[in-house]
């Protein structure tokens, strides 16, 4: 692609408003001008033009919480289950190829209009976290995506939480089963605080000045991280002006253990130790209390909504309408566990919006159109700490743009009073994306990934699946069933009466 390109769609989306008959001039990786096509032609008479009939051009979509798990966990042999069982089932599989998995995830996100991602704290099952992380970074670099990569940290990992109860839990299990799981214990990322900060030192040197990759700290979550480790990461993040990205109150079991660990309130405790700032991102947040939500709003943190993942892993529905009512900034993520087992972030946004519609006449109002657009773009840019450069279609911003063809969404044809934004939010899907541009470079156009070879992606995908699905199904199913039985008893006892009514089928959907 030349250094200059004009995108000439039917509509552009600027400042939450649809404008017809304007084009966008991209020059040297930034948006140079927005004006009539003839005006832009006069500014750059030899520039290449891309005509986009029936298309809306807007700021690129931002996936604010995912893990680089291409193909999806079900394909890897981890069927949907309670989150805690699902996490520990990975011990029965071989490690994933971090490079292949991340590259495939990046390709699918580009096809669905995602231009920027947050790569949350992730291990792929190996024994060298830095090697895995660098493999993912290589994949993001090759794909052309913009990525904020969280450097994971945890010092209280165990088969169950709180970690102090792991030994008593293991006594419930048959000895051979306990041995199987403890022998494959997940390592704690880079190590202790000094090791984690040392890894950050090396990565910041190696990626200094990179146009699309930056870093934040990724403490795994309150029940997995000690106050001492939190304080060390907070101090270093402040020194370097970096953010924190963590899971928070995702499941009923996590909510129950955090209620025990932090009786004053989980977010009040995190605020007390300095872990809540405008650069803090909390993923999931299904079980935030009313007080937690007030603290989140006061601290100006971002909460990432992951609706498909929360439903599939039996965690319920986060109170999105309550977040917005109290002024909490919200972004959206697929968690690589979207409801349709794909990376269609438009469908995930629609799911989140639908689940936010209270059945109570006096309940909070569901998200407005502007709310949803901000969740998809600007708020995600805030979460990724790139809002100074992306998240808006505006002169001077980095050219991270997407073109969505609305012809199918408008079928059999648009009516005079129909709004293209409503077509985008209510009916458009990832398959309607026809162009994805990051930093002024077209990475996907009309079904073609311009930097990535599809045949190679297919080969990598086959090898990835063959390698990870190595345990015979009957053996794995036996271990899964046994683990679920014991975890169900353990967590039923810990959550009953504190977070969820026993054996409830209708509650546990976050604060009502």
C-alpha positions as CSV (number, residue, x, y, z in Angstrom):
1,X,0.0,0.0,0.0
2,X,1.2,3.5,-0.8
3,X,1.9,6.0,1.9
4,X,-1.3,7.8,1.0
5,X,-4.8,6.3,0.7
6,X,-8.2,7.7,0.4
7,X,-11.1,5.7,1.8
8,X,-14.3,6.8,0.1
9,X,-17.3,5.1,1.8
10,X,-21.0,5.9,1.7
11,X,-20.9,7.0,5.3
12,X,-18.4,7.8,8.0
13,X,-19.0,7.7,11.8
14,X,-17.5,10.7,13.5
15,X,-18.3,11.9,17.0
16,X,-21.1,9.3,17.3
17,X,-22.8,10.9,14.2
18,X,-23.2,9.4,10.7
19,X,-22.1,11.7,7.9
20,X,-22.7,11.0,4.2
21,X,-20.4,11.9,1.3
22,X,-17.2,12.4,3.2
23,X,-13.9,10.6,2.5
24,X,-10.9,10.0,4.7
25,X,-7.3,10.7,3.6
26,X,-4.7,8.5,5.3
27,X,-1.1,9.7,5.1
28,X,2.0,8.4,7.0
29,X,0.0,6.1,9.3
30,X,-2.4,8.9,10.5
31,X,-5.7,10.4,9.4
32,X,-4.6,13.5,7.4
33,X,-7.9,14.9,6.4
34,X,-11.7,14.2,6.3
35,X,-13.5,16.0,3.5
36,X,-15.4,15.7,0.3
37,X,-13.7,13.2,-2.1
38,X,-13.0,15.9,-4.7
39,X,-11.3,18.1,-2.1
40,X,-9.1,15.2,-1.0
41,X,-8.2,14.4,-4.6
42,X,-7.0,17.9,-5.0
43,X,-4.8,17.6,-1.9
44,X,-3.3,14.4,-3.2
45,X,-3.9,14.0,-6.9
46,X,-1.9,10.8,-7.2
47,X,-3.2,9.0,-4.1
48,X,-4.7,5.6,-4.4
49,X,-8.5,5.5,-3.8
50,X,-10.6,2.7,-2.3
51,X,-14.3,3.1,-3.1
52,X,-16.5,1.5,-0.4
53,X,-20.1,1.6,-1.6
54,X,-22.8,0.7,1.0
55,X,-20.0,0.9,3.7
56,X,-19.7,2.8,7.0
57,X,-16.1,3.7,7.9
58,X,-15.4,4.3,11.6
59,X,-12.7,3.9,14.3
60,X,-11.6,0.3,14.6
61,X,-13.1,-2.1,17.1
62,X,-11.1,-2.7,20.3
63,X,-11.1,-6.1,22.0
64,X,-10.2,-5.1,25.6
65,X,-9.8,-8.6,27.1
66,X,-8.6,-11.7,25.3
67,X,-5.8,-14.2,25.7
68,X,-4.5,-15.0,22.3
69,X,-6.3,-18.4,22.3
70,X,-7.1,-18.9,18.6
71,X,-9.6,-21.6,17.6
72,X,-11.2,-21.4,21.0
73,X,-10.9,-23.5,24.1
74,X,-13.6,-26.1,23.0
75,X,-11.4,-27.1,20.1
76,X,-8.5,-27.5,22.4
77,X,-10.5,-30.0,24.5
78,X,-11.8,-27.8,27.3
79,X,-15.6,-28.0,27.0
80,X,-17.6,-25.3,28.7
81,X,-18.0,-25.9,32.4
82,X,-17.8,-24.1,35.7
83,X,-14.9,-21.7,35.4
84,X,-12.9,-23.4,38.1
85,X,-13.2,-26.9,36.6
86,X,-12.6,-25.5,33.1
87,X,-9.3,-23.8,34.2
88,X,-8.0,-27.0,35.9
89,X,-8.9,-29.3,33.0
90,X,-6.0,-27.8,31.1
91,X,-3.7,-29.9,33.3
92,X,-4.8,-32.9,31.2
93,X,-3.6,-31.5,27.9
94,X,-0.3,-30.6,26.3
95,X,0.9,-27.0,26.3
96,X,-0.4,-24.9,23.4
97,X,2.0,-23.4,20.8
98,X,1.7,-19.8,21.9
99,X,2.9,-18.4,18.6
100,X,0.4,-20.4,16.5
101,X,-2.5,-19.9,18.9
102,X,-1.9,-16.1,19.0
103,X,-1.4,-15.7,15.3
104,X,-4.7,-17.5,14.5
105,X,-6.5,-15.4,17.1
106,X,-5.1,-12.2,15.6
107,X,-6.2,-13.3,12.1
108,X,-9.7,-13.9,13.3
109,X,-9.9,-10.6,15.1
110,X,-8.7,-8.7,12.0
111,X,-11.4,-10.4,9.9
112,X,-13.9,-9.1,12.4
113,X,-12.8,-5.5,12.4
114,X,-10.7,-5.5,15.5
115,X,-7.7,-3.2,15.3
116,X,-6.4,-3.1,18.9
117,X,-6.4,-5.7,21.6
118,X,-5.4,-6.2,25.2
119,X,-3.6,-9.5,25.7
120,X,-4.5,-10.5,29.3
121,X,-2.3,-12.5,31.7
122,X,-2.0,-15.8,29.9
123,X,-0.1,-19.0,30.2
124,X,-0.2,-21.6,27.5
125,X,0.8,-24.5,29.7
126,X,4.5,-24.5,29.3
127,X,7.2,-24.0,31.8
128,X,8.9,-20.8,30.5
129,X,6.5,-17.8,30.6
130,X,8.9,-15.4,29.0
131,X,9.4,-17.7,26.0
132,X,5.6,-18.1,25.6
133,X,5.1,-14.3,26.0
134,X,7.7,-13.5,23.4
135,X,6.1,-16.0,21.0
136,X,2.7,-14.2,21.3
137,X,4.5,-10.9,20.8
138,X,6.0,-12.2,17.6
139,X,2.6,-13.2,16.4
140,X,1.0,-9.8,17.2
141,X,3.9,-8.1,15.4
142,X,3.6,-10.2,12.3
143,X,-0.2,-9.8,12.2
144,X,0.0,-6.0,12.4
145,X,-2.5,-5.7,15.2
146,X,-2.1,-3.0,17.9
147,X,-1.6,-4.8,21.2
148,X,-1.3,-3.9,24.8
149,X,0.2,-6.9,26.5
150,X,-0.3,-7.6,30.2
151,X,2.7,-9.2,32.0
152,X,1.0,-11.8,34.2
153,X,1.8,-12.2,37.9
154,X,0.4,-14.4,40.7
155,X,1.8,-15.8,43.9
156,X,-1.3,-17.6,45.3
157,X,-2.2,-20.0,42.6
158,X,-3.7,-23.3,43.7
159,X,-6.2,-26.0,42.5
160,X,-8.9,-24.2,44.6
161,X,-9.1,-20.8,46.3
162,X,-8.3,-19.6,48.8
163,X,-4.9,-21.2,48.1
164,X,-4.5,-22.0,51.8
165,X,-7.2,-24.7,51.5
166,X,-5.6,-26.6,48.6
167,X,-4.0,-29.2,50.9
168,X,-7.3,-30.0,52.5
169,X,-9.0,-30.2,49.2
170,X,-6.4,-32.6,47.8
171,X,-7.1,-35.0,50.7
172,X,-10.6,-35.4,49.2
173,X,-9.2,-36.7,46.0
174,X,-7.9,-40.2,45.2
175,X,-4.2,-40.2,45.6
176,X,-3.4,-40.9,42.0
177,X,-5.6,-38.0,40.9
178,X,-4.1,-35.6,43.4
179,X,-0.6,-36.6,42.2
180,X,-1.7,-36.1,38.5
181,X,-2.8,-32.6,39.1
182,X,0.0,-31.4,41.5
183,X,2.6,-32.8,39.2
184,X,1.3,-30.5,36.5
185,X,0.9,-27.5,38.7
186,X,0.7,-24.2,36.8
187,X,3.9,-22.1,37.2
188,X,3.5,-18.6,38.6
189,X,4.3,-16.6,35.4
190,X,7.8,-15.1,35.6
191,X,8.1,-15.7,39.3
192,X,8.1,-13.2,42.2
193,X,7.8,-9.4,42.0
194,X,11.5,-8.9,41.3
195,X,11.3,-11.5,38.4
196,X,8.2,-9.9,37.0
197,X,9.6,-6.4,37.1
198,X,12.8,-7.8,35.6
199,X,10.8,-9.2,32.7
200,X,9.1,-5.9,32.2
201,X,12.6,-4.2,32.1
202,X,13.7,-6.5,29.3
203,X,10.5,-6.2,27.2
204,X,10.5,-2.4,27.5
205,X,14.0,-2.3,26.2
206,X,13.4,-4.7,23.4
207,X,10.2,-3.0,22.2
208,X,11.1,0.6,22.8
209,X,9.6,2.7,20.1
210,X,7.5,0.0,18.6
211,X,4.6,1.6,16.8
212,X,1.9,-0.9,17.9
213,X,3.0,-2.9,20.9
214,X,3.1,-1.7,24.5
215,X,2.8,-3.2,28.0
216,X,1.0,-3.2,31.3
217,X,1.1,-5.4,34.4
218,X,-1.4,-8.2,34.6
219,X,-1.9,-9.4,38.2
220,X,-4.1,-12.4,37.7
221,X,-6.9,-11.4,40.2
222,X,-7.5,-10.6,43.9
223,X,-7.7,-14.2,45.0
224,X,-4.5,-15.2,43.2
225,X,-2.3,-12.2,44.2
226,X,-1.0,-11.2,47.6
227,X,-1.1,-7.6,48.8
228,X,2.7,-7.6,48.8
229,X,2.9,-8.5,45.1
230,X,0.1,-6.1,44.3
231,X,2.0,-3.2,46.0
232,X,5.2,-4.0,44.2
233,X,3.5,-4.0,40.8
234,X,1.6,-0.9,41.6
235,X,4.7,1.0,42.7
236,X,6.6,0.0,39.5
237,X,3.6,0.8,37.3
238,X,3.4,4.3,38.8
239,X,7.1,4.7,38.2
240,X,6.8,3.8,34.6
241,X,3.3,5.2,34.0
242,X,1.9,1.8,33.1
243,X,-1.5,0.3,33.7
244,X,-2.9,-2.8,35.5
245,X,-5.2,-5.3,33.9
246,X,-6.7,-8.0,36.0
247,X,-9.6,-10.5,36.3
248,X,-11.9,-9.5,39.1
249,X,-15.0,-11.2,40.7
250,X,-15.7,-13.3,37.6
251,X,-17.4,-16.3,39.3
252,X,-19.5,-17.0,42.3
253,X,-16.6,-18.9,43.9
254,X,-14.3,-15.9,43.4
255,X,-16.9,-13.6,44.9
256,X,-17.3,-15.9,47.9
257,X,-13.6,-16.2,48.6
258,X,-13.0,-12.5,48.1
259,X,-15.8,-11.8,50.6
260,X,-13.9,-13.8,53.1
261,X,-10.5,-12.3,52.2
262,X,-11.7,-8.7,52.0
263,X,-14.6,-8.1,54.3
264,X,-14.4,-4.4,53.8
265,X,-15.2,-5.0,50.1
266,X,-12.9,-6.2,47.3
267,X,-12.6,-2.9,45.4
268,X,-12.2,-0.9,48.7
269,X,-9.3,-3.2,49.5
270,X,-7.8,-2.8,46.1
271,X,-8.2,1.0,46.3
272,X,-6.5,1.0,49.7
273,X,-3.4,-0.7,48.4
274,X,-3.3,1.6,45.4
275,X,-4.4,-0.8,42.7
276,X,-7.3,1.2,41.4
277,X,-6.5,4.2,39.1
278,X,-7.7,5.5,35.8
279,X,-5.1,3.1,34.2
280,X,-6.7,0.0,36.0
281,X,-8.8,-2.4,34.0
282,X,-11.0,-5.0,35.7
283,X,-12.2,-7.8,33.4
284,X,-15.6,-9.5,34.0
285,X,-16.8,-8.0,37.3
286,X,-19.9,-10.1,37.3
287,X,-20.2,-10.1,41.1
288,X,-19.3,-6.5,41.9
289,X,-21.5,-5.4,44.8
290,X,-23.3,-2.0,44.7
291,X,-20.5,-0.6,46.9
292,X,-17.8,-2.1,44.5
293,X,-19.5,-0.3,41.6
294,X,-19.4,3.0,43.4
295,X,-15.8,2.5,44.2
296,X,-15.1,1.6,40.5
297,X,-16.8,4.8,39.4
298,X,-14.9,7.0,41.9
299,X,-11.6,5.4,41.0
300,X,-12.3,5.9,37.3
301,X,-11.3,2.4,36.4
302,X,-12.5,0.5,33.2
303,X,-14.6,-2.6,33.5
304,X,-14.5,-5.0,30.5
305,X,-17.7,-6.8,29.8
306,X,-17.3,-10.4,28.5
307,X,-20.9,-11.6,28.0
308,X,-20.4,-14.8,26.0
309,X,-17.7,-16.0,28.3
310,X,-19.7,-15.3,31.4
311,X,-22.6,-17.3,30.1
312,X,-20.6,-20.2,28.8
313,X,-18.6,-20.7,31.9
314,X,-21.7,-20.5,34.2
315,X,-20.8,-17.2,35.8
316,X,-24.0,-15.3,35.1
317,X,-24.6,-11.8,33.8
318,X,-22.6,-8.7,34.8
319,X,-24.8,-5.7,35.7
320,X,-23.8,-3.5,32.7
321,X,-26.8,-1.2,33.2
322,X,-25.8,-0.5,36.8
323,X,-22.2,0.2,35.7
324,X,-23.4,2.8,33.3
325,X,-26.0,4.3,35.7
326,X,-23.2,4.9,38.2
327,X,-20.8,6.4,35.6
328,X,-18.4,3.5,35.3
329,X,-16.4,3.3,32.0
330,X,-17.0,0.0,30.2
331,X,-15.3,-1.7,27.3
332,X,-16.0,-5.0,25.6
333,X,-13.9,-8.2,25.1
334,X,-14.4,-11.7,23.6
335,X,-12.2,-13.5,26.1
336,X,-11.7,-15.9,23.2
337,X,-14.9,-17.5,24.5
338,X,-17.5,-15.6,22.6
339,X,-21.0,-16.9,22.6
340,X,-20.7,-18.2,19.0
341,X,-17.2,-19.5,19.5
342,X,-15.7,-16.9,17.2
343,X,-14.2,-13.4,17.4
344,X,-17.3,-11.5,16.3
345,X,-17.2,-8.6,18.7
346,X,-20.2,-6.9,17.1
347,X,-22.3,-9.9,18.2
348,X,-20.8,-9.8,21.6
349,X,-21.6,-6.2,22.0
350,X,-25.2,-6.9,21.0
351,X,-25.4,-9.7,23.5
352,X,-24.1,-7.4,26.2
353,X,-26.7,-4.8,25.3
354,X,-29.5,-7.3,25.3
355,X,-28.6,-8.8,28.7
356,X,-28.5,-5.3,30.2
357,X,-32.3,-4.8,29.6
358,X,-33.8,-5.1,33.1
359,X,-37.2,-6.8,33.4
360,X,-38.1,-4.3,36.1
361,X,-40.1,-1.3,35.0
362,X,-38.1,0.8,37.5
363,X,-34.8,-0.8,36.7
364,X,-31.8,1.0,35.1
365,X,-32.0,2.0,31.5
366,X,-30.1,-0.2,29.0
367,X,-27.1,1.2,27.1
368,X,-27.8,4.0,24.7
369,X,-26.4,4.1,21.2
370,X,-23.6,6.4,22.2
371,X,-22.8,4.1,25.2
372,X,-22.4,1.1,22.8
373,X,-20.2,3.0,20.4
374,X,-17.9,4.2,23.2
375,X,-17.8,0.6,24.6
376,X,-16.7,-0.7,21.2
377,X,-14.1,2.1,20.5
378,X,-13.1,4.9,22.8
379,X,-13.5,3.1,26.1
380,X,-11.4,0.2,24.8
381,X,-8.7,2.7,23.8
382,X,-8.7,4.0,27.4
383,X,-8.4,0.5,28.7
384,X,-5.5,-0.2,26.4
385,X,-3.9,3.1,27.3
386,X,-3.8,4.2,23.6
387,X,-6.6,6.8,23.7
388,X,-4.2,9.6,22.7
389,X,-3.8,7.8,19.4
390,X,-6.8,5.7,18.5
391,X,-10.5,5.1,19.3
392,X,-11.9,8.0,17.2
393,X,-12.1,8.9,13.6
394,X,-10.4,12.3,13.9
395,X,-7.8,14.2,12.0
396,X,-4.4,13.6,13.6
397,X,-5.2,10.2,15.1
398,X,-3.6,7.0,14.1
399,X,-5.4,5.4,11.1
400,X,-6.9,2.4,12.9
401,X,-10.1,2.1,10.9
402,X,-12.7,-0.4,9.9
403,X,-15.2,-0.5,7.0
404,X,-18.4,-2.4,7.5
405,X,-20.7,-3.1,4.5
406,X,-24.3,-2.5,5.6
407,X,-26.0,-3.8,2.5
408,X,-27.0,-7.1,4.2
409,X,-28.0,-5.3,7.4
410,X,-30.2,-3.0,5.3
411,X,-31.8,-5.8,3.2
412,X,-34.0,-5.4,1.2
413,X,-32.9,-1.8,1.2
414,X,-32.5,1.2,3.5
415,X,-35.5,3.3,4.2
416,X,-35.2,7.1,4.3
417,X,-35.5,7.3,8.1
418,X,-33.2,4.4,8.9
419,X,-30.0,5.2,10.8
420,X,-26.8,3.3,9.6
421,X,-25.7,3.2,13.3
422,X,-28.8,1.3,14.2
423,X,-28.1,-1.1,11.3
424,X,-24.5,-1.5,12.6
425,X,-25.4,-2.2,16.2
426,X,-28.6,-4.2,15.6
427,X,-27.9,-6.3,12.5
428,X,-24.3,-6.1,11.3
429,X,-21.9,-8.9,12.0
430,X,-18.2,-9.5,11.7
431,X,-18.8,-11.1,8.3
432,X,-19.8,-7.7,7.0
433,X,-16.4,-6.2,7.6
434,X,-14.7,-5.5,4.3
435,X,-11.6,-3.6,5.4
436,X,-9.5,-3.4,8.5
437,X,-6.7,-0.9,8.7
438,X,-4.1,-0.5,11.5
439,X,-1.6,2.3,11.7
440,X,-2.5,3.2,8.1
441,X,-1.8,-0.3,6.8
442,X,-4.6,-2.4,5.3
443,X,-4.4,-5.8,7.0
444,X,-7.7,-7.2,5.8
445,X,-9.7,-6.4,2.6
446,X,-12.5,-8.3,0.9
447,X,-11.8,-11.6,2.5
448,X,-8.0,-11.4,2.2
449,X,-5.5,-11.1,5.0
450,X,-2.8,-9.0,3.4
451,X,0.1,-9.9,5.8
452,X,-0.9,-13.5,6.7
453,X,-1.0,-16.5,4.5
454,X,-4.2,-18.5,5.0
455,X,-2.6,-21.8,3.9
456,X,0.0,-21.4,6.6
457,X,-2.6,-20.5,9.2
458,X,-4.4,-23.8,8.3
459,X,-1.2,-25.7,8.7
460,X,-0.5,-24.1,12.0
461,X,-4.1,-24.8,13.2
462,X,-3.9,-28.5,12.3
463,X,-0.6,-28.9,14.1
464,X,-1.9,-26.9,17.1
465,X,-5.0,-29.2,17.5
466,X,-3.1,-32.4,16.9
467,X,-0.5,-31.6,19.6
468,X,-2.9,-30.4,22.3
469,X,-5.5,-33.1,22.0
470,X,-3.3,-35.9,23.2
471,X,-5.2,-37.4,26.1
472,X,-7.6,-40.2,25.2
473,X,-11.2,-38.9,25.6
474,X,-12.3,-41.6,28.2
475,X,-9.3,-40.8,30.4
476,X,-9.8,-37.1,30.2
477,X,-13.5,-37.4,30.8
478,X,-12.9,-39.5,33.9
479,X,-10.6,-36.9,35.4
480,X,-13.0,-34.1,34.4
481,X,-16.0,-35.7,36.0
482,X,-14.1,-36.6,39.2
483,X,-12.7,-33.1,39.5
484,X,-16.1,-31.5,39.0
485,X,-17.7,-33.7,41.6
486,X,-15.2,-32.7,44.3
487,X,-15.1,-29.0,43.2
488,X,-18.9,-28.8,43.2
489,X,-19.0,-30.0,46.8
490,X,-16.2,-27.7,47.8
491,X,-17.6,-24.6,46.2
492,X,-21.2,-25.3,47.0
493,X,-20.2,-25.3,50.7
494,X,-18.3,-22.0,50.3
495,X,-20.8,-20.1,48.2
496,X,-24.1,-21.3,49.7
497,X,-25.9,-18.5,51.5
498,X,-23.2,-15.9,50.8
499,X,-23.3,-15.3,47.1
500,X,-25.8,-17.6,45.5
501,X,-28.9,-19.4,46.9
502,X,-28.2,-23.1,47.0
503,X,-29.1,-24.8,43.7
504,X,-30.5,-21.6,42.3
505,X,-31.5,-21.6,38.6
506,X,-32.5,-18.0,38.4
507,X,-30.2,-15.9,40.6
508,X,-26.5,-15.2,40.6
509,X,-26.7,-12.8,37.8
510,X,-24.8,-10.0,39.6
511,X,-26.4,-7.3,41.7
512,X,-30.1,-6.8,40.9
